[in-house]
Amino acid sequence: MCETVPPHRRVGQIPRSVLRPLWTLLEAERAGSTIGSVEVAAVIRRAGRDPEFAERAADAHPDFWDIVDDIRAVLILEDRVQDARDHLGAAAAAGFMPHWLLDHLAASVAGLSASDPKAADLFVMLIAKHRPVAHTALEMLDRLGDRPETRRHVTGLIDRLAEDVRTRAFAAVPANAAADPRALETAVRDLLALRLTAGRLTLAKAPFDALADDLRDLVTGRFLATAAERVVRFVPTDRTDLRHPEGARLRAALAVFGRGRKLCGALGVQVFHDEALVALLADTAHRLALLDVLSHGLPADERQAARAAREDTLAAFLLVAPASAFQMSDEPIARSDAA
């Protein structure tokens, strides 16, 4: 389930907002009693045969019936999925994967693929993403990937996993808004987890390598650039900045920039953060030097405010660099004082 419709919805992503018409029908059907998968399937069939409801629901969202069909596919798989999970769980407990079980699962996927490809995709996904059978599910996927009749469903699952992480990562760093570093960190952690687990599958190497490249480009490019720009925006440089200091926002922006170091380290590209930090310190030094030059022509009370702003800014930068790192940035400021 997801809150809104993704730009490129994949099989198995069910947006809550689109399902409101169906949910209303289910609420009326339930009338205070428990409703199971059989009743849900019956409601879906009746709704589809009602021309007025069908047209109204399609008008509300063009993908409504395609999304409802995903639910239909899940409902018909309920018993098969539970049976497969039970068998894989037993195999995991025994520490042994019998060949008959792999053959049985391969035959199930192949049969579904011929009659209902969407159900075959969902069958593979619902088993592979079930944590209690993760190890045996990976072995199952590896074997299914070797069979021509089931390979595309395994490939589809791997692509779906990679695309889910990619979508969340890029959503966390919008082009024209502040980044969400926590969401980006989660996406990077998910990438690392995928590479440690499903990354062992032969079919996973290319899509996961492409995902890692995309996340590196995102972090070292857009994320670091926008984070640095936001820091610079709150460094004081003129009398207006002195009258309305943005110390709290500067510290918040520096905290976001600082989190980029951990992200770059996790992706093996920490050097990019180090280079961005050097550039940021140099730019800040230049701006503070201009502030010092400006302060010479200010009244005494404003000169004191300018010095306080400079000291507060340097103190804030301790969030991302040790005091020794400011030696390079203090030189132009010192020359300005001497002048």
Residue pairs with C-beta under 8 A, 6 or more apart in sequence:
1 14
1 15
1 16
2 13
2 14
2 15
2 16
3 15
3 16
3 17
4 15
4 17
5 15
5 17
5 18
5 61
5 63
6 13
6 15
6 167
7 167
8 163
8 167
9 15
9 63
9 67
10 160
10 163
10 164
11 70
11 118
11 121
11 122
11 125
11 156
11 160
12 70
12 74
12 121
12 122
12 125
12 160
13 70
14 67
14 70
14 71
15 67
18 60
18 61
18 63
18 64
18 67
19 67
19 68
20 60
21 47
21 53
21 56
21 57
21 60
21 64
22 43
22 44
22 47
22 57
22 68
25 43
25 47
25 53
26 35
26 40
26 43
29 35
29 39
29 43
37 75
37 78
40 71
40 75
41 72
41 75
41 76
44 68
44 71
44 72
47 53
47 54
47 57
47 68
48 54
48 65
48 68
54 65
57 64
57 65
58 64
58 65
61 67
69 118
70 118
70 122
73 116
73 118
73 119
73 122
74 122
74 126
76 116
76 119
77 119
77 122
77 123
77 126
80 108
80 123
81 123
81 126
81 127
84 105
84 108
84 123
84 127
85 127
85 130
85 132
85 133
87 101
87 104
87 105
88 101
88 127
88 133
88 136
88 137
88 140
89 132
89 133
89 136
91 97
91 98
91 101
91 136
92 132
92 133
92 135
92 136
97 136
97 139
97 140
102 139
102 140
102 143
105 127
105 140
105 144
106 143
106 144
106 147
106 149
106 150
108 123
109 120
109 123
109 124
109 144
109 149
109 150
109 153
110 147
110 149
110 150
112 119
112 120
112 123
113 120
113 149
113 150
113 152
113 153
120 150
120 153
121 153
121 156
121 157
123 153
124 141
124 144
124 150
124 153
124 154
124 156
124 157
125 157
125 160
127 133
127 137
127 140
128 137
128 138
128 140
128 141
128 157
128 198
130 137
134 197
138 197
138 198
138 200
138 201
141 154
141 157
141 198
141 201
142 200
142 201
142 202
144 150
144 151
144 153
144 154
145 151
145 154
145 155
145 201
145 202
145 203
151 203
154 201
154 203
155 203
158 198
158 201
158 203
158 204
158 207
158 208
159 207
161 194
161 198
162 194
162 207
162 208
162 210
162 211
165 187
165 190
165 191
165 194
165 211
165 215
166 187
166 211
166 214
166 215
168 183
168 186
168 187
168 190
169 183
169 184
169 187
169 188
169 214
169 215
169 218
170 218
171 183
172 179
172 180
172 181
172 183
172 184
172 187
173 179
173 180
173 184
173 218
173 222
173 223
173 226
175 222
178 226
178 230
178 256
179 223
179 226
179 227
179 256
181 256
181 259
181 260
181 263
184 218
184 219
184 223
184 263
185 259
185 262
185 263
187 215
188 215
188 219
188 263
188 266
188 267
189 266
191 208
191 211
191 212
191 215
192 266
194 204
194 208
194 211
195 208
195 212
198 204
198 208
199 205
199 208
212 267
215 267
216 267
216 268
216 269
219 260
219 263
219 264
219 267
219 269
219 272
220 264
220 269
220 272
220 273
223 260
223 263
224 257
224 260
224 264
224 272
224 273
224 276
225 276
227 253
227 256
227 257
227 260
228 257
228 276
228 279
228 280
230 253
230 256
230 257
231 250
231 253
231 254
231 257
231 280
231 284
232 280
232 283
232 284
232 287
233 253
234 246
234 249
234 250
234 253
235 241
235 250
235 284
235 287
235 288
235 313
236 242
236 245
236 246
236 287
236 288
236 291
236 306
236 309
236 310
236 313
237 287
237 290
237 291
238 291
238 294
239 294
239 298
239 302
241 291
241 309
242 291
242 302
242 305
242 306
242 309
245 309
245 312
247 312
247 313
247 316
250 313
250 316
251 316
251 319
254 316
254 317
254 319
254 320
255 319
257 276
257 277
257 280
257 320
258 319
258 320
260 273
260 276
261 270
261 273
261 277
261 320
263 273
264 270
264 271
264 272
264 273
265 273
277 320
277 321
277 325
278 328
280 320
281 317
281 321
281 325
281 326
281 328
281 329
282 328
282 329
284 313
284 317
284 329
285 328
285 329
285 330
285 331
285 332
285 333
286 332
288 310
288 313
288 314
288 329
288 333
289 332
289 333
289 335
289 336
291 306
291 309
291 310
292 306
292 310
292 333
292 336
292 337
293 336
293 339
294 306
295 302
295 303
295 306
295 307
296 303
298 306
310 333
314 326
317 326
